[in-house]
Amino acid sequence: MRALLIDLAPEDAKHLATALARAGIECRSTEKDSDLYDELERWPPELIFARTGSPRRDVLEHVAHTRRDSPQTIISLFGRASEGIARLAAELDISLYAISSLRDSLLQALIDIAISELHSHQQLHTEVAAAQFSSKQRLKTHEAITFIVDNFSLAPHQAEALLKKNAQRQNRSVEDLADQLLSTGSMG
């Protein structure tokens, strides 16, 4: 089985292709300026994952209307609205196209794989960003404590207590006060 990924963010395409490959599906991503008609002719896929806002979806719709054997827009599964398809479109900005001979249960499984993989990737990205931010904040606090130690001849634990006490008095976070101290040389 083949899947074509159209105009997805590079990281999303990479993670989705990896997940689909584990399910035994051969994947390709299109280049931004490639001729989609030619691509579909040379390498006909059974599945297409396209960014919902892509202007090239018009090409997919045109091909779907002119060639019945080409992937069609999937709006529902099992004859009713599918939560998975809605989540693909709303949360991940992806539209799904598939040939009509694919079973609904297979499509549902593939949608679940796509959602799981892309959500995991997004969650990991969010957690890494939060960890980087936290690390930068701790580094600033440490630099502020070092500044106090160097300029006021206090022990590190005293410098930390002074920084915390001033932050509490000013009703500010320690990180915010540390940032001010490093940029202005003053806590007040």
Residue pairs with C-beta under 8 A, 6 or more apart in sequence:
1 24
1 25
1 26
1 46
1 47
2 25
2 26
2 27
2 28
2 43
2 44
2 45
2 46
2 47
3 17
3 20
3 25
3 26
3 27
3 28
3 45
3 46
3 47
3 48
3 49
4 27
4 28
4 29
4 30
4 39
4 40
4 43
4 45
4 47
4 48
4 49
5 13
5 16
5 17
5 27
5 28
5 29
5 30
5 48
5 49
5 50
6 29
6 30
6 36
6 48
6 49
6 50
6 51
6 54
6 56
6 57
6 60
7 30
7 32
7 50
7 51
7 54
7 56
8 16
8 29
8 49
8 50
8 51
8 94
9 51
11 121
11 125
12 92
12 118
12 121
13 29
15 117
15 118
15 120
15 121
16 27
16 49
16 114
16 117
16 118
17 27
17 29
18 117
19 113
19 114
19 116
19 117
20 27
20 110
20 113
20 114
21 27
23 109
23 110
23 113
25 47
25 110
28 43
28 45
30 36
30 39
30 56
36 56
36 59
36 60
37 59
37 63
40 63
40 70
44 70
45 71
46 71
46 98
46 99
46 102
47 71
47 96
47 97
47 98
47 99
47 102
47 110
48 60
48 71
48 96
48 97
48 98
49 94
49 95
49 96
49 114
50 56
50 57
50 60
50 94
50 95
50 97
51 93
51 94
51 95
52 89
52 93
52 94
52 95
53 93
57 95
60 71
60 73
60 97
61 73
63 70
64 70
64 71
64 72
64 73
64 97
68 100
69 99
70 99
71 97
71 98
71 99
72 97
72 98
72 99
72 100
73 95
73 96
73 97
74 82
74 85
74 96
74 97
74 98
74 107
75 81
75 85
76 82
76 85
77 84
77 85
77 104
77 107
77 108
77 111
78 104
78 108
82 108
82 111
84 108
84 111
84 112
84 115
85 96
85 111
87 115
88 94
88 95
88 96
88 111
88 114
88 115
89 95
91 115
91 119
92 114
92 115
92 118
92 119
94 114
94 118
96 107
96 111
98 107
137 175
140 175
140 178
140 179
140 182
141 163
141 174
141 175
141 178
143 178
143 182
144 163
144 177
144 178
144 179
144 181
144 182
145 156
145 159
145 160
145 163
145 178
146 159
147 181
147 182
147 185
148 154
148 159
148 162
148 163
148 181
149 155
149 156
149 159
152 159
152 162
154 162
163 174
163 177
163 178
163 181
163 187
164 174
166 177
166 187
166 188
167 173
167 174
167 176
167 177
170 177
170 187
170 188
177 187
180 186
180 187
181 187
